[in-house]
Amino acid sequence: MLIKKRMSTPVITVPPEMSVPDCLKLMQQERIRRTPVVDDKGRLIGIVSDKDLLNASPSDATSLSVWEITYLVNKIKVKDVMTKDVLTIGEDMPIEEAARIMVDNKVGGLPVVNNGDLVGLITETDLFKLLLELMGARDQGVRVTAVVPEKVGTLAKIAQAIAAADASFLSFGEFSGDKASNRIVTFKVRRLDEETVRKIVEPVVDEIIDIRTN
């Protein structure tokens, strides 16, 4: 799946001269945690998060009055607290590559650009929504987590066993095992009860770690 199928668009942006309180109010109204900063020509010049804005406020230990604090905070602009060196990605990038970039660089969102133009934003929330779909979290079925050998044809055996029982997969994921000789699979099937799934799956896996209906 590509970024352009999952990114948020159109993007809520802010100008660099917007005050910190106004930007924070906008983000709270729109229920977003970060927003790109663009100049008067619409060019991306930074990105600002709610943490950047909140960290710009004085600490509780200040001796200033509430009026003095309000005056000073209103003088702080988005350009003063935004991140200027912005990581960006293209809309045709695979979604997992964007996730890797976000994890490796410890960022919660990436602006998406096309020929220099800002066309979208991909965030950790978008990735969480995708994970829900990949794991069939909103669909009722029997969920199995099992250890399987790292051998050609192992996954085919599981698929054949489920198909032979006239059932189908709602989701299927494969993950690294605890050693090089095995893998962890997690899948969800429908049209079968938990006990039937256990009887079908046990002969073709090394170990069932967890099985439940949800």
KOLTIFI-982414 format. One line per field, with one value per atom (N, C-alpha, C): x, y, z; atom name; residue number from 1. Coordinates in steps of 0.1 Angstrom, whole numbers, always signed. Layout:
BEGIN
x	c(X | ...)
y	c(Y | ...)
z	c(Z | ...)
site	c(CA | ...)
pos	c(NUM | ...)
***
This chain:
BEGIN
x	c(+8 | +0 | +9 | +5 | +13 | +7 | +16 | +13 | +1 | -1 | -12 | -26 | -26 | -39 | -42 | -33 | -35 | -32 | -26 | -23 | -35 | -34 | -44 | -43 | -54 | -54 | -68 | -71 | -61 | -55 | -43 | -36 | -39 | -41 | -42 | -29 | -26 | -13 | -14 | -3 | -3 | +9 | +7 | +18 | +28 | +40 | +51 | +49 | +41 | +38 | +27 | +20 | +9 | +15 | +7 | +12 | +10 | +18 | +17 | +3 | -3 | -17 | -27 | -26 | -36 | -33 | -21 | -18 | -23 | -20 | -24 | -40 | -47 | -61 | -66 | -60 | -64 | -62 | -51 | -48 | -58 | -61 | -71 | -85 | -89 | -101 | -102 | -91 | -90 | -86 | -83 | -79 | -67 | -57 | -45 | -33 | -22 | -11 | +1 | +1 | +11 | +6 | +13 | +8 | +20 | +20 | +31 | +30 | +41 | +42 | +46 | +38 | +41 | +42 | +49 | +51 | +39 | +40 | +29 | +27 | +37 | +35 | +32 | +29 | +25 | +36 | +48 | +60 | +62 | +66 | +68 | +81 | +80 | +92 | +95 | +85 | +87 | +75 | +76 | +65 | +65 | +53 | +52 | +43 | +46 | +38 | +32 | +22 | +16 | +26 | +36 | +46 | +55 | +58 | +66 | +59 | +46 | +38 | +37 | +35 | +33 | +46 | +57 | +71 | +75 | +68 | +71 | +65 | +56 | +49 | +58 | +57 | +65 | +62 | +72 | +69 | +61 | +56 | +48 | +56 | +69 | +77 | +80 | +74 | +77 | +70 | +76 | +71 | +62 | +61 | +53 | +38 | +31 | +17 | +11 | -2 | -9 | -9 | -10 | -11 | +3 | +13 | +27 | +30 | +25 | +27 | +20 | +7 | -1 | +6 | +11 | +17 | +30 | +38 | +50 | +48 | +38 | +35 | +30 | +21 | +15 | +26 | +37 | +48 | +56 | +55 | +62 | +54 | +61 | +55 | +58 | +50 | +53 | +67 | +72 | +85 | +96 | +93 | +103 | +104 | +94 | +94 | +93 | +91 | +89 | +102 | +101 | +113 | +115 | +127 | +129 | +135 | +143 | +148 | +138 | +128 | +117 | +120 | +118 | +118 | +105 | +106 | +95 | +96 | +84 | +84 | +75 | +76 | +67 | +55 | +45 | +32 | +32 | +42 | +43 | +52 | +56 | +64 | +55 | +60 | +53 | +51 | +39 | +36 | +45 | +51 | +60 | +73 | +77 | +90 | +88 | +76 | +73 | +74 | +68 | +68 | +82 | +91 | +105 | +112 | +109 | +115 | +111 | +98 | +93 | +99 | +100 | +106 | +121 | +128 | +142 | +146 | +137 | +140 | +132 | +124 | +116 | +107 | +99 | +90 | +76 | +66 | +52 | +45 | +51 | +44 | +54 | +50 | +58 | +50 | +54 | +47 | +49 | +39 | +40 | +41 | +51 | +53 | +53 | +49 | +49 | +54 | +66 | +73 | +74 | +77 | +79 | +66 | +55 | +42 | +37 | +32 | +27 | +13 | +12 | +0 | -7 | +0 | -6 | +3 | -2 | +5 | +2 | +12 | +10 | +15 | +7 | +10 | +9 | +14 | +13 | -1 | -11 | -25 | -29 | -25 | -28 | -23 | -11 | -5 | -12 | -17 | -24 | -38 | -44 | -56 | -54 | -42 | -39 | -36 | -30 | -27 | -40 | -50 | -63 | -69 | -68 | -73 | -65 | -52 | -43 | -45 | -48 | -50 | -65 | -74 | -88 | -94 | -89 | -93 | -108 | -114 | -128 | -138 | -132 | -141 | -141 | -152 | -154 | -148 | -140 | -135 | -126 | -120 | -110 | -96 | -89 | -76 | -66 | -56 | -45 | -32 | -23 | -9 | -1 | +7 | +14 | +29 | +37 | +51 | +51 | +57 | +58 | +73 | +77 | +90 | +93 | +106 | +110 | +113 | +103 | +104 | +95 | +99 | +91 | +78 | +67 | +54 | +46 | +52 | +45 | +32 | +33 | +21 | +11 | +15 | +6 | -2 | +4 | -2 | -13 | -10 | -21 | -32 | -29 | -40 | -49 | -42 | -49 | -58 | -53 | -61 | -74 | -72 | -84 | -94 | -89 | -97 | -105 | -98 | -105 | -116 | -116 | -127 | -138 | -137 | -147 | -147 | -135 | -134 | -125 | -124 | -116 | -109 | -98 | -90 | -96 | -96 | -99 | -86 | -75 | -62 | -51 | -39 | -28 | -15 | -7 | +5 | +17 | +29 | +40 | +51 | +57 | +67 | +79 | +90 | +102 | +100 | +106 | +105 | +116 | +116 | +127 | +140 | +140 | +153 | +152 | +163 | +163 | +155 | +153 | +146 | +131 | +125 | +111 | +106 | +92 | +86 | +73 | +68 | +55 | +44 | +33 | +22 | +10 | +3 | -10 | -20 | -31 | -42 | -55 | -65 | -79 | -87 | -96 | -105 | -119 | -128 | -142 | -149 | -162 | -170 | -166 | -157 | -153 | -153 | -156 | -155 | -140 | -138 | -124 | -118 | -126 | -121 | -118 | -126 | -124 | -111 | -109 | -97 | -85 | -85 | -74 | -71 | -81 | -79 | -73 | -77 | -71 | -57 | -54 | -41 | -30 | -33 | -23 | -14 | -19 | -10 | +0 | -3 | +6 | +15 | +15 | +23 | +32 | +42 | +50 | +44 | +37 | +31 | +20 | +9 | -1 | +2 | +5 | +8 | -4 | -14 | -26 | -37 | -49 | -61 | -73 | -81 | -92 | -102 | -114 | -125 | -127 | -125 | -128 | -132)
y	c(-12 | +0 | +12 | +23 | +35 | +46 | +55 | +66 | +74 | +76 | +84 | +78 | +66 | +59 | +61 | +65 | +66 | +79 | +89 | +101 | +110 | +119 | +129 | +140 | +144 | +154 | +159 | +172 | +183 | +185 | +192 | +193 | +207 | +206 | +219 | +224 | +237 | +243 | +256 | +261 | +274 | +282 | +296 | +305 | +306 | +310 | +311 | +323 | +333 | +344 | +342 | +330 | +328 | +327 | +332 | +331 | +317 | +314 | +301 | +298 | +307 | +304 | +301 | +309 | +307 | +294 | +290 | +277 | +266 | +267 | +256 | +255 | +266 | +266 | +259 | +263 | +256 | +241 | +237 | +223 | +215 | +222 | +216 | +215 | +225 | +225 | +214 | +213 | +203 | +189 | +188 | +175 | +169 | +177 | +173 | +175 | +168 | +170 | +176 | +178 | +185 | +191 | +201 | +207 | +213 | +212 | +218 | +233 | +240 | +254 | +258 | +267 | +271 | +286 | +291 | +305 | +311 | +323 | +329 | +324 | +316 | +310 | +295 | +291 | +277 | +267 | +272 | +263 | +258 | +246 | +240 | +246 | +251 | +257 | +251 | +243 | +237 | +229 | +223 | +216 | +218 | +219 | +222 | +212 | +208 | +198 | +205 | +199 | +204 | +205 | +196 | +196 | +208 | +212 | +224 | +236 | +236 | +248 | +249 | +237 | +237 | +240 | +235 | +238 | +253 | +260 | +274 | +283 | +276 | +284 | +284 | +295 | +296 | +284 | +281 | +271 | +276 | +267 | +271 | +279 | +278 | +285 | +300 | +305 | +319 | +328 | +340 | +350 | +360 | +358 | +368 | +367 | +378 | +378 | +371 | +367 | +361 | +370 | +383 | +393 | +394 | +393 | +394 | +381 | +370 | +357 | +357 | +361 | +362 | +370 | +382 | +391 | +385 | +379 | +373 | +361 | +352 | +341 | +345 | +355 | +360 | +365 | +369 | +374 | +363 | +351 | +339 | +334 | +333 | +329 | +314 | +309 | +295 | +293 | +303 | +302 | +301 | +305 | +305 | +291 | +282 | +269 | +258 | +260 | +249 | +242 | +230 | +223 | +227 | +232 | +237 | +227 | +218 | +207 | +196 | +197 | +188 | +176 | +164 | +152 | +151 | +148 | +147 | +134 | +130 | +117 | +120 | +111 | +112 | +104 | +107 | +100 | +86 | +82 | +69 | +60 | +64 | +56 | +45 | +33 | +22 | +27 | +23 | +27 | +22 | +10 | +5 | +12 | +18 | +26 | +39 | +45 | +57 | +54 | +42 | +38 | +36 | +30 | +29 | +42 | +51 | +65 | +72 | +70 | +77 | +70 | +57 | +50 | +54 | +53 | +55 | +70 | +79 | +93 | +98 | +89 | +93 | +105 | +105 | +115 | +109 | +117 | +112 | +115 | +122 | +125 | +130 | +128 | +132 | +139 | +151 | +158 | +150 | +150 | +143 | +154 | +153 | +163 | +157 | +164 | +160 | +172 | +170 | +181 | +194 | +192 | +203 | +209 | +204 | +209 | +200 | +206 | +198 | +192 | +179 | +173 | +164 | +162 | +154 | +153 | +146 | +143 | +129 | +122 | +108 | +108 | +103 | +104 | +90 | +89 | +77 | +72 | +81 | +77 | +70 | +75 | +68 | +54 | +52 | +39 | +29 | +35 | +27 | +22 | +31 | +27 | +16 | +17 | +6 | -7 | -6 | -18 | -25 | -17 | -23 | -31 | -25 | -32 | -45 | -44 | -55 | -67 | -64 | -74 | -78 | -72 | -75 | -72 | -61 | -58 | -55 | -50 | -46 | -57 | -69 | -80 | -91 | -97 | -109 | -121 | -129 | -141 | -148 | -159 | -166 | -162 | -156 | -151 | -161 | -164 | -174 | -168 | -170 | -166 | -179 | -182 | -195 | -194 | -204 | -205 | -215 | -211 | -220 | -222 | -233 | -234 | -225 | -221 | -213 | -222 | -227 | -236 | -232 | -235 | -232 | -241 | -235 | -242 | -242 | -237 | -237 | -229 | -217 | -209 | -215 | -221 | -228 | -239 | -246 | -257 | -251 | -239 | -233 | -229 | -222 | -218 | -229 | -240 | -252 | -258 | -258 | -264 | -256 | -242 | -233 | -234 | -235 | -236 | -249 | -260 | -273 | -273 | -265 | -264 | -254 | -250 | -240 | -227 | -223 | -210 | -201 | -188 | -179 | -170 | -163 | -155 | -141 | -135 | -121 | -112 | -118 | -112 | -122 | -118 | -127 | -119 | -121 | -114 | -123 | -120 | -129 | -120 | -125 | -117 | -125 | -119 | -126 | -135 | -147 | -156 | -153 | -162 | -160 | -166 | -173 | -178 | -179 | -181 | -180 | -192 | -202 | -214 | -213 | -203 | -202 | -188 | -187 | -174 | -174 | -162 | -161 | -156 | -163 | -159 | -155 | -145 | -142 | -140 | -147 | -146 | -148 | -143 | -144 | -150 | -160 | -166 | -165 | -166 | -166 | -179 | -180 | -192 | -205 | -204 | -215 | -212 | -221 | -219 | -221 | -217 | -217 | -231 | -241 | -254 | -261 | -258 | -263 | -258 | -245 | -238 | -245 | -247 | -253 | -267 | -275 | -289 | -288 | -278 | -277 | -272 | -262 | -255 | -263 | -270 | -277 | -286 | -294 | -303 | -296 | -283 | -277 | -265 | -264 | -254 | -261 | -254 | -259 | -258 | -246 | -243 | -232 | -234 | -223 | -215 | -202 | -194 | -188 | -185 | -179 | -181 | -184 | -186 | -180 | -172 | -165 | -161 | -159 | -153 | -139 | -130 | -116 | -109)
z	c(+0 | +0 | +0 | -8 | -9 | +0 | +3 | +12 | +7 | -6 | -11 | -8 | -5 | -2 | +13 | +21 | +36 | +42 | +34 | +40 | +42 | +52 | +54 | +44 | +38 | +28 | +26 | +24 | +24 | +38 | +39 | +51 | +58 | +71 | +78 | +81 | +76 | +78 | +85 | +90 | +97 | +91 | +92 | +88 | +99 | +95 | +106 | +115 | +112 | +120 | +130 | +129 | +139 | +153 | +163 | +176 | +182 | +192 | +198 | +204 | +211 | +216 | +205 | +194 | +183 | +176 | +175 | +168 | +177 | +190 | +199 | +199 | +199 | +198 | +186 | +174 | +162 | +162 | +167 | +168 | +177 | +188 | +197 | +190 | +183 | +176 | +165 | +158 | +147 | +152 | +165 | +171 | +163 | +161 | +155 | +165 | +163 | +172 | +166 | +153 | +145 | +132 | +128 | +115 | +108 | +94 | +87 | +87 | +86 | +85 | +71 | +65 | +51 | +50 | +40 | +38 | +30 | +26 | +19 | +5 | +0 | -13 | -12 | +1 | +3 | +3 | +4 | +5 | +19 | +20 | +34 | +39 | +51 | +57 | +71 | +76 | +90 | +94 | +106 | +111 | +126 | +132 | +146 | +153 | +165 | +172 | +184 | +190 | +203 | +214 | +214 | +224 | +223 | +210 | +207 | +213 | +211 | +215 | +230 | +237 | +251 | +258 | +252 | +258 | +257 | +249 | +248 | +259 | +267 | +278 | +290 | +298 | +310 | +320 | +329 | +339 | +350 | +358 | +370 | +380 | +379 | +389 | +386 | +375 | +372 | +382 | +384 | +393 | +385 | +372 | +364 | +367 | +365 | +366 | +354 | +355 | +344 | +332 | +334 | +323 | +316 | +324 | +318 | +310 | +316 | +309 | +296 | +296 | +284 | +273 | +278 | +268 | +262 | +270 | +265 | +256 | +260 | +251 | +238 | +238 | +225 | +216 | +221 | +213 | +206 | +211 | +206 | +193 | +182 | +170 | +167 | +158 | +154 | +148 | +141 | +135 | +146 | +158 | +169 | +175 | +173 | +180 | +170 | +158 | +148 | +145 | +140 | +135 | +120 | +117 | +104 | +94 | +99 | +91 | +90 | +81 | +80 | +71 | +77 | +69 | +60 | +48 | +39 | +31 | +26 | +18 | +6 | -4 | -16 | -14 | -22 | -21 | -26 | -34 | -40 | -32 | -20 | -11 | -4 | -3 | +5 | +19 | +25 | +38 | +49 | +47 | +57 | +57 | +45 | +45 | +52 | +51 | +59 | +74 | +78 | +92 | +97 | +89 | +93 | +95 | +86 | +87 | +100 | +103 | +115 | +128 | +128 | +139 | +141 | +130 | +130 | +134 | +131 | +134 | +146 | +152 | +163 | +161 | +150 | +147 | +146 | +149 | +148 | +136 | +126 | +114 | +103 | +91 | +79 | +69 | +65 | +54 | +41 | +32 | +19 | +9 | +0 | -10 | -24 | -34 | -48 | -56 | -62 | -70 | -62 | -49 | -40 | -33 | -38 | -32 | -21 | -10 | +1 | -3 | -3 | -8 | +3 | +14 | +25 | +37 | +47 | +59 | +64 | +67 | +73 | +87 | +96 | +110 | +117 | +129 | +137 | +138 | +139 | +140 | +127 | +115 | +103 | +103 | +108 | +109 | +118 | +130 | +139 | +133 | +125 | +118 | +108 | +101 | +92 | +99 | +111 | +119 | +123 | +127 | +130 | +119 | +107 | +95 | +92 | +92 | +89 | +99 | +111 | +121 | +123 | +115 | +116 | +129 | +135 | +149 | +151 | +140 | +141 | +136 | +132 | +127 | +137 | +139 | +148 | +142 | +149 | +144 | +155 | +151 | +160 | +157 | +167 | +165 | +170 | +162 | +166 | +165 | +175 | +174 | +176 | +167 | +167 | +163 | +167 | +162 | +151 | +140 | +128 | +124 | +118 | +114 | +102 | +101 | +90 | +78 | +71 | +60 | +49 | +37 | +25 | +26 | +24 | +23 | +36 | +47 | +60 | +60 | +54 | +54 | +45 | +34 | +25 | +32 | +41 | +49 | +58 | +64 | +72 | +64 | +53 | +44 | +38 | +35 | +30 | +40 | +53 | +64 | +66 | +66 | +68 | +57 | +44 | +33 | +32 | +37 | +37 | +46 | +56 | +66 | +62 | +49 | +44 | +52 | +56 | +64 | +56 | +60 | +53 | +63 | +59 | +67 | +67 | +79 | +81 | +81 | +86 | +86 | +87 | +83 | +85 | +85 | +96 | +97 | +102 | +97 | +100 | +107 | +117 | +125 | +128 | +132 | +136 | +148 | +148 | +159 | +169 | +179 | +190 | +186 | +174 | +168 | +153 | +147 | +132 | +126 | +133 | +128 | +128 | +134 | +134 | +132 | +130 | +128 | +137 | +139 | +147 | +136 | +136 | +128 | +136 | +132 | +139 | +128 | +129 | +119 | +126 | +119 | +123 | +112 | +116 | +107 | +111 | +101 | +104 | +99 | +104 | +101 | +108 | +118 | +126 | +141 | +150 | +164 | +168 | +181 | +186 | +187 | +191 | +193 | +179 | +169 | +156 | +150 | +152 | +147 | +153 | +166 | +173 | +167 | +165 | +159 | +145 | +138 | +124 | +124 | +133 | +132 | +139 | +150 | +158 | +150 | +141 | +133 | +124 | +120 | +110 | +116 | +129 | +136 | +147 | +151 | +162 | +176 | +177 | +190 | +189 | +195 | +196 | +208 | +206 | +218 | +224 | +215 | +220 | +210 | +215 | +206 | +214 | +207 | +214 | +203 | +208 | +200 | +203 | +193 | +196 | +183)
site	c(N | CA | C | N | CA | C | N | CA | C | N | CA | C | N | CA | C | N | CA | C | N | CA | C | N | CA | C | N | CA | C | N | CA | C | N | CA | C | N | CA | C | N | CA | C | N | CA | C | N | CA | C | N | CA | C | N | CA | C | N | CA | C | N | CA | C | N | CA | C | N | CA | C | N | CA | C | N | CA | C | N | CA | C | N | CA | C | N | CA | C | N | CA | C | N | CA | C | N | CA | C | N | CA | C | N | CA | C | N | CA | C | N | CA | C | N | CA | C | N | CA | C | N | CA | C | N | CA | C | N | CA | C | N | CA | C | N | CA | C | N | CA | C | N | CA | C | N | CA | C | N | CA | C | N | CA | C | N | CA | C | N | CA | C | N | CA | C | N | CA | C | N | CA | C | N | CA | C | N | CA | C | N | CA | C | N | CA | C | N | CA | C | N | CA | C | N | CA | C | N | CA | C | N | CA | C | N | CA | C | N | CA | C | N | CA | C | N | CA | C | N | CA | C | N | CA | C | N | CA | C | N | CA | C | N | CA | C | N | CA | C | N | CA | C | N | CA | C | N | CA | C | N | CA | C | N | CA | C | N | CA | C | N | CA | C | N | CA | C | N | CA | C | N | CA | C | N | CA | C | N | CA | C | N | CA | C | N | CA | C | N | CA | C | N | CA | C | N | CA | C | N | CA | C | N | CA | C | N | CA | C | N | CA | C | N | CA | C | N | CA | C | N | CA | C | N | CA | C | N | CA | C | N | CA | C | N | CA | C | N | CA | C | N | CA | C | N | CA | C | N | CA | C | N | CA | C | N | CA | C | N | CA | C | N | CA | C | N | CA | C | N | CA | C | N | CA | C | N | CA | C | N | CA | C | N | CA | C | N | CA | C | N | CA | C | N | CA | C | N | CA | C | N | CA | C | N | CA | C | N | CA | C | N | CA | C | N | CA | C | N | CA | C | N | CA | C | N | CA | C | N | CA | C | N | CA | C | N | CA | C | N | CA | C | N | CA | C | N | CA | C | N | CA | C | N | CA | C | N | CA | C | N | CA | C | N | CA | C | N | CA | C | N | CA | C | N | CA | C | N | CA | C | N | CA | C | N | CA | C | N | CA | C | N | CA | C | N | CA | C | N | CA | C | N | CA | C | N | CA | C | N | CA | C | N | CA | C | N | CA | C | N | CA | C | N | CA | C | N | CA | C | N | CA | C | N | CA | C | N | CA | C | N | CA | C | N | CA | C | N | CA | C | N | CA | C | N | CA | C | N | CA | C | N | CA | C | N | CA | C | N | CA | C | N | CA | C | N | CA | C | N | CA | C | N | CA | C | N | CA | C | N | CA | C | N | CA | C | N | CA | C | N | CA | C | N | CA | C | N | CA | C | N | CA | C | N | CA | C | N | CA | C | N | CA | C | N | CA | C | N | CA | C | N | CA | C | N | CA | C | N | CA | C | N | CA | C | N | CA | C | N | CA | C | N | CA | C | N | CA | C | N | CA | C | N | CA | C | N | CA | C | N | CA | C | N | CA | C | N | CA | C | N | CA | C | N | CA | C | N | CA | C | N | CA | C | N | CA | C | N | CA | C | N | CA | C | N | CA | C | N | CA | C | N | CA | C | N | CA | C | N | CA | C | N | CA | C | N | CA | C | N | CA | C | N | CA | C | N | CA | C | N | CA | C | N | CA | C)
pos	c(1 | 1 | 1 | 2 | 2 | 2 | 3 | 3 | 3 | 4 | 4 | 4 | 5 | 5 | 5 | 6 | 6 | 6 | 7 | 7 | 7 | 8 | 8 | 8 | 9 | 9 | 9 | 10 | 10 | 10 | 11 | 11 | 11 | 12 | 12 | 12 | 13 | 13 | 13 | 14 | 14 | 14 | 15 | 15 | 15 | 16 | 16 | 16 | 17 | 17 | 17 | 18 | 18 | 18 | 19 | 19 | 19 | 20 | 20 | 20 | 21 | 21 | 21 | 22 | 22 | 22 | 23 | 23 | 23 | 24 | 24 | 24 | 25 | 25 | 25 | 26 | 26 | 26 | 27 | 27 | 27 | 28 | 28 | 28 | 29 | 29 | 29 | 30 | 30 | 30 | 31 | 31 | 31 | 32 | 32 | 32 | 33 | 33 | 33 | 34 | 34 | 34 | 35 | 35 | 35 | 36 | 36 | 36 | 37 | 37 | 37 | 38 | 38 | 38 | 39 | 39 | 39 | 40 | 40 | 40 | 41 | 41 | 41 | 42 | 42 | 42 | 43 | 43 | 43 | 44 | 44 | 44 | 45 | 45 | 45 | 46 | 46 | 46 | 47 | 47 | 47 | 48 | 48 | 48 | 49 | 49 | 49 | 50 | 50 | 50 | 51 | 51 | 51 | 52 | 52 | 52 | 53 | 53 | 53 | 54 | 54 | 54 | 55 | 55 | 55 | 56 | 56 | 56 | 57 | 57 | 57 | 58 | 58 | 58 | 59 | 59 | 59 | 60 | 60 | 60 | 61 | 61 | 61 | 62 | 62 | 62 | 63 | 63 | 63 | 64 | 64 | 64 | 65 | 65 | 65 | 66 | 66 | 66 | 67 | 67 | 67 | 68 | 68 | 68 | 69 | 69 | 69 | 70 | 70 | 70 | 71 | 71 | 71 | 72 | 72 | 72 | 73 | 73 | 73 | 74 | 74 | 74 | 75 | 75 | 75 | 76 | 76 | 76 | 77 | 77 | 77 | 78 | 78 | 78 | 79 | 79 | 79 | 80 | 80 | 80 | 81 | 81 | 81 | 82 | 82 | 82 | 83 | 83 | 83 | 84 | 84 | 84 | 85 | 85 | 85 | 86 | 86 | 86 | 87 | 87 | 87 | 88 | 88 | 88 | 89 | 89 | 89 | 90 | 90 | 90 | 91 | 91 | 91 | 92 | 92 | 92 | 93 | 93 | 93 | 94 | 94 | 94 | 95 | 95 | 95 | 96 | 96 | 96 | 97 | 97 | 97 | 98 | 98 | 98 | 99 | 99 | 99 | 100 | 100 | 100 | 101 | 101 | 101 | 102 | 102 | 102 | 103 | 103 | 103 | 104 | 104 | 104 | 105 | 105 | 105 | 106 | 106 | 106 | 107 | 107 | 107 | 108 | 108 | 108 | 109 | 109 | 109 | 110 | 110 | 110 | 111 | 111 | 111 | 112 | 112 | 112 | 113 | 113 | 113 | 114 | 114 | 114 | 115 | 115 | 115 | 116 | 116 | 116 | 117 | 117 | 117 | 118 | 118 | 118 | 119 | 119 | 119 | 120 | 120 | 120 | 121 | 121 | 121 | 122 | 122 | 122 | 123 | 123 | 123 | 124 | 124 | 124 | 125 | 125 | 125 | 126 | 126 | 126 | 127 | 127 | 127 | 128 | 128 | 128 | 129 | 129 | 129 | 130 | 130 | 130 | 131 | 131 | 131 | 132 | 132 | 132 | 133 | 133 | 133 | 134 | 134 | 134 | 135 | 135 | 135 | 136 | 136 | 136 | 137 | 137 | 137 | 138 | 138 | 138 | 139 | 139 | 139 | 140 | 140 | 140 | 141 | 141 | 141 | 142 | 142 | 142 | 143 | 143 | 143 | 144 | 144 | 144 | 145 | 145 | 145 | 146 | 146 | 146 | 147 | 147 | 147 | 148 | 148 | 148 | 149 | 149 | 149 | 150 | 150 | 150 | 151 | 151 | 151 | 152 | 152 | 152 | 153 | 153 | 153 | 154 | 154 | 154 | 155 | 155 | 155 | 156 | 156 | 156 | 157 | 157 | 157 | 158 | 158 | 158 | 159 | 159 | 159 | 160 | 160 | 160 | 161 | 161 | 161 | 162 | 162 | 162 | 163 | 163 | 163 | 164 | 164 | 164 | 165 | 165 | 165 | 166 | 166 | 166 | 167 | 167 | 167 | 168 | 168 | 168 | 169 | 169 | 169 | 170 | 170 | 170 | 171 | 171 | 171 | 172 | 172 | 172 | 173 | 173 | 173 | 174 | 174 | 174 | 175 | 175 | 175 | 176 | 176 | 176 | 177 | 177 | 177 | 178 | 178 | 178 | 179 | 179 | 179 | 180 | 180 | 180 | 181 | 181 | 181 | 182 | 182 | 182 | 183 | 183 | 183 | 184 | 184 | 184 | 185 | 185 | 185 | 186 | 186 | 186 | 187 | 187 | 187 | 188 | 188 | 188 | 189 | 189 | 189 | 190 | 190 | 190 | 191 | 191 | 191 | 192 | 192 | 192 | 193 | 193 | 193 | 194 | 194 | 194 | 195 | 195 | 195 | 196 | 196 | 196 | 197 | 197 | 197 | 198 | 198 | 198 | 199 | 199 | 199 | 200 | 200 | 200 | 201 | 201 | 201 | 202 | 202 | 202 | 203 | 203 | 203 | 204 | 204 | 204 | 205 | 205 | 205 | 206 | 206 | 206 | 207 | 207 | 207 | 208 | 208 | 208 | 209 | 209 | 209 | 210 | 210 | 210 | 211 | 211 | 211 | 212 | 212 | 212 | 213 | 213 | 213 | 214 | 214 | 214)
***
